[in-house]
């Protein structure tokens, strides 16, 4: 299953940050990346499972994968 996880070029660790900051910082970080970059976002905010995918799609980015196998959820987003 691990080989389905994309290889990120950048990481944004938002653990311990309350919502909505993980979603806001994700969009801000994606704006700074290049077109082929993949951002890994790590968040332990329970609401991020709803907020991050919605905000990513709303801003025209592509959610590649969500890994929720641990208490912190990892999101992989392509610019």
Z-matrix of the N, CA and C atoms (Angstrom, degrees):
N
C 1 1.448
C 2 1.532 1 111.09
N 3 1.328 2 117.47 1 -31.38
C 4 1.460 3 120.86 2 -178.32
C 5 1.520 4 112.45 3 -57.56
N 6 1.323 5 118.45 4 -34.69
C 7 1.462 6 119.77 5 -176.02
C 8 1.529 7 112.75 6 -70.97
N 9 1.320 8 119.12 7 -5.09
C 10 1.459 9 121.59 8 174.08
C 11 1.526 10 111.71 9 -85.91
N 12 1.330 11 116.34 10 -11.14
C 13 1.456 12 120.53 11 -178.64
C 14 1.528 13 109.16 12 -82.28
N 15 1.338 14 117.10 13 124.72
C 16 1.467 15 120.08 14 179.96
C 17 1.524 16 111.71 15 -63.50
N 18 1.309 17 116.48 16 155.14
C 19 1.459 18 121.94 17 176.35
C 20 1.523 19 108.51 18 -89.59
N 21 1.330 20 117.04 19 113.77
C 22 1.469 21 119.02 20 -177.82
C 23 1.527 22 112.16 21 -75.45
N 24 1.320 23 115.82 22 149.33
C 25 1.460 24 121.22 23 172.59
C 26 1.528 25 110.33 24 -97.93
N 27 1.328 26 116.92 25 -17.15
C 28 1.464 27 122.94 26 179.62
C 29 1.523 28 109.21 27 -143.82
N 30 1.342 29 115.37 28 152.66
C 31 1.462 30 120.28 29 -179.38
C 32 1.529 31 109.09 30 -130.72
N 33 1.315 32 115.21 31 139.31
C 34 1.464 33 122.64 32 176.66
C 35 1.524 34 107.19 33 -126.52
N 36 1.338 35 116.11 34 107.34
C 37 1.463 36 120.83 35 -178.42
C 38 1.525 37 108.67 36 -93.93
N 39 1.326 38 115.95 37 108.37
C 40 1.465 39 122.06 38 -178.10
C 41 1.532 40 111.53 39 -110.94
N 42 1.326 41 117.21 40 20.77
C 43 1.463 42 120.36 41 177.93
C 44 1.524 43 109.47 42 -61.92
N 45 1.284 44 116.14 43 141.07
C 46 1.468 45 127.33 44 -178.16
C 47 1.533 46 112.94 45 76.17
N 48 1.324 47 118.76 46 -5.65
C 49 1.466 48 121.40 47 177.49
C 50 1.531 49 109.30 48 -84.97
N 51 1.326 50 117.88 49 129.83
C 52 1.465 51 120.06 50 -179.61
C 53 1.528 52 111.56 51 -75.29
N 54 1.311 53 115.28 52 152.98
C 55 1.461 54 120.37 53 174.28
C 56 1.519 55 108.48 54 -66.76
N 57 1.299 56 119.42 55 144.77
C 58 1.464 57 128.83 56 12.35
C 59 1.527 58 114.26 57 -95.86
N 60 1.338 59 118.90 58 12.99
C 61 1.466 60 120.41 59 -173.82
C 62 1.529 61 114.82 60 -58.55
N 63 1.335 62 120.66 61 -40.13
C 64 1.468 63 118.38 62 177.76
C 65 1.537 64 112.97 63 -58.30
N 66 1.318 65 117.60 64 -42.14
C 67 1.470 66 120.21 65 179.73
C 68 1.531 67 110.92 66 -68.36
N 69 1.323 68 117.37 67 -42.63
C 70 1.469 69 121.34 68 -179.83
C 71 1.527 70 110.42 69 -63.17
N 72 1.326 71 116.75 70 -47.20
C 73 1.468 72 120.81 71 -178.25
C 74 1.530 73 111.55 72 -68.09
N 75 1.332 74 117.09 73 -30.34
C 76 1.463 75 120.39 74 176.45
C 77 1.529 76 110.67 75 -61.45
N 78 1.321 77 116.79 76 -48.54
C 79 1.470 78 121.01 77 -179.73
C 80 1.527 79 110.46 78 -64.73
N 81 1.327 80 117.17 79 -41.80
C 82 1.472 81 120.18 80 178.13
C 83 1.525 82 110.88 81 -61.37
N 84 1.321 83 117.51 82 -42.53
C 85 1.463 84 121.39 83 -179.99
C 86 1.525 85 111.18 84 -66.29
N 87 1.332 86 117.44 85 -41.34
C 88 1.466 87 120.83 86 -179.08
C 89 1.528 88 111.81 87 -62.85
N 90 1.307 89 117.59 88 -33.66
C 91 1.467 90 121.43 89 179.15
C 92 1.519 91 111.78 90 -63.38
N 93 1.323 92 117.17 91 -25.67
C 94 1.468 93 121.94 92 -177.27
C 95 1.528 94 113.04 93 -89.69
N 96 1.319 95 117.84 94 -10.80
C 97 1.459 96 121.34 95 -174.59
C 98 1.523 97 112.13 96 -90.14
N 99 1.327 98 115.30 97 164.40
C 100 1.455 99 121.41 98 175.78
C 101 1.518 100 110.87 99 -82.53
N 102 1.321 101 116.03 100 169.15
C 103 1.466 102 121.86 101 -174.63
C 104 1.527 103 114.45 102 -61.91
N 105 1.327 104 118.38 103 -31.18
C 106 1.465 105 120.57 104 -177.90
C 107 1.520 106 113.24 105 -96.41
N 108 1.323 107 116.94 106 2.08
C 109 1.459 108 120.48 107 -178.21
C 110 1.522 109 111.44 108 -74.71
N 111 1.331 110 114.54 109 149.56
C 112 1.462 111 122.09 110 175.58
C 113 1.516 112 107.67 111 -122.26
N 114 1.319 113 115.73 112 124.94
C 115 1.453 114 122.54 113 -179.48
C 116 1.522 115 109.71 114 -100.66
N 117 1.325 116 115.77 115 128.30
C 118 1.455 117 121.35 116 171.73
C 119 1.524 118 107.11 117 -99.65
N 120 1.318 119 116.43 118 124.35
C 121 1.463 120 122.25 119 177.80
C 122 1.520 121 107.56 120 -113.50
N 123 1.327 122 116.06 121 130.23
C 124 1.454 123 121.34 122 178.82
C 125 1.526 124 107.43 123 -113.98
N 126 1.328 125 116.40 124 124.03
C 127 1.462 126 120.55 125 -177.55
C 128 1.522 127 110.64 126 -142.57
N 129 1.327 128 115.00 127 140.00
C 130 1.466 129 119.81 128 174.86
C 131 1.529 130 111.04 129 -110.77
N 132 1.319 131 116.78 130 11.40
C 133 1.458 132 121.26 131 176.26
C 134 1.534 133 108.61 132 -76.77
N 135 1.333 134 118.60 133 122.85
C 136 1.461 135 120.24 134 -177.04
C 137 1.531 136 114.12 135 -58.75
N 138 1.316 137 118.08 136 -32.14
C 139 1.462 138 120.91 137 -178.70
C 140 1.532 139 112.83 138 -76.37
N 141 1.324 140 117.42 139 -14.30
C 142 1.470 141 119.24 140 -177.44
C 143 1.524 142 111.99 141 -63.26
N 144 1.331 143 118.18 142 -26.01
C 145 1.467 144 120.95 143 179.75
C 146 1.523 145 111.05 144 -63.00
N 147 1.321 146 116.73 145 -24.28
C 148 1.456 147 121.41 146 174.82
C 149 1.524 148 111.50 147 -95.90
N 150 1.326 149 116.71 148 -46.30
C 151 1.467 150 121.61 149 -172.57
C 152 1.526 151 114.16 150 -67.76
N 153 1.324 152 117.14 151 -47.80
C 154 1.466 153 118.97 152 -174.74
C 155 1.529 154 111.66 153 -64.07
N 156 1.340 155 120.02 154 -51.21
C 157 1.474 156 118.13 155 179.07
C 158 1.536 157 113.22 156 -58.58
N 159 1.329 158 117.39 157 -40.26
C 160 1.469 159 120.05 158 -179.99
C 161 1.529 160 111.60 159 -65.45
N 162 1.327 161 116.71 160 -46.28
C 163 1.465 162 120.00 161 -179.22
C 164 1.522 163 112.08 162 -66.38
N 165 1.326 164 116.78 163 -39.41
C 166 1.466 165 120.97 164 178.55
C 167 1.529 166 110.09 165 -59.01
N 168 1.328 167 116.27 166 -49.31
C 169 1.470 168 120.88 167 -179.69
C 170 1.529 169 111.41 168 -64.95
N 171 1.317 170 116.37 169 -42.47
C 172 1.467 171 121.41 170 -178.38
C 173 1.533 172 111.63 171 -60.51
N 174 1.325 173 116.96 172 -32.59
C 175 1.462 174 121.22 173 -179.03
C 176 1.534 175 113.15 174 -93.43
N 177 1.326 176 117.38 175 5.54
C 178 1.460 177 120.91 176 173.30
C 179 1.516 178 115.53 177 85.67
N 180 1.332 179 117.67 178 15.98
C 181 1.458 180 121.26 179 176.77
C 182 1.524 181 108.92 180 -96.88
N 183 1.346 182 115.92 181 168.95
C 184 1.460 183 119.26 182 -174.83
C 185 1.527 184 110.91 183 -116.18
N 186 1.324 185 115.95 184 121.55
C 187 1.455 186 121.48 185 175.15
C 188 1.522 187 107.78 186 -80.34
N 189 1.338 188 116.79 187 115.44
C 190 1.461 189 121.37 188 -176.00
C 191 1.528 190 112.79 189 -88.13
N 192 1.333 191 115.66 190 -35.96
C 193 1.467 192 118.63 191 -172.80
C 194 1.524 193 109.57 192 -164.54
N 195 1.325 194 116.27 193 146.94
C 196 1.461 195 122.93 194 171.31
C 197 1.520 196 107.11 195 -124.32
N 198 1.330 197 116.53 196 125.31
C 199 1.458 198 121.80 197 176.86
C 200 1.525 199 107.68 198 -110.70
N 201 1.315 200 115.88 199 106.65
C 202 1.464 201 120.85 200 -178.85
C 203 1.528 202 111.10 201 -112.36
N 204 1.327 203 116.39 202 31.97
C 205 1.460 204 121.02 203 -176.97
C 206 1.530 205 113.24 204 -81.30
N 207 1.327 206 117.51 205 -3.80
C 208 1.461 207 121.18 206 177.60
C 209 1.530 208 108.36 207 -132.72
N 210 1.325 209 118.08 208 172.95
C 211 1.474 210 119.13 209 179.29
C 212 1.532 211 113.86 210 -58.08
N 213 1.323 212 116.97 211 -32.73
C 214 1.463 213 120.61 212 174.94
C 215 1.523 214 108.78 213 -92.87
N 216 1.312 215 116.19 214 132.63
C 217 1.466 216 121.04 215 -178.90
C 218 1.525 217 108.81 216 -91.04
N 219 1.332 218 115.60 217 138.23
C 220 1.469 219 121.64 218 177.77
C 221 1.525 220 108.62 219 -110.50
N 222 1.330 221 115.10 220 126.88
C 223 1.463 222 122.45 221 178.77
C 224 1.515 223 108.21 222 -111.65
N 225 1.321 224 116.87 223 137.45
C 226 1.465 225 121.64 224 177.32
C 227 1.519 226 107.44 225 -118.27
N 228 1.339 227 115.30 226 117.13
C 229 1.460 228 120.79 227 -171.99
C 230 1.522 229 109.03 228 -125.26
N 231 1.340 230 115.66 229 133.05
C 232 1.470 231 121.46 230 176.62
C 233 1.523 232 109.51 231 -98.30
N 234 1.297 233 115.35 232 134.96
C 235 1.459 234 121.69 233 178.58
C 236 1.475 235 108.36 234 -64.62
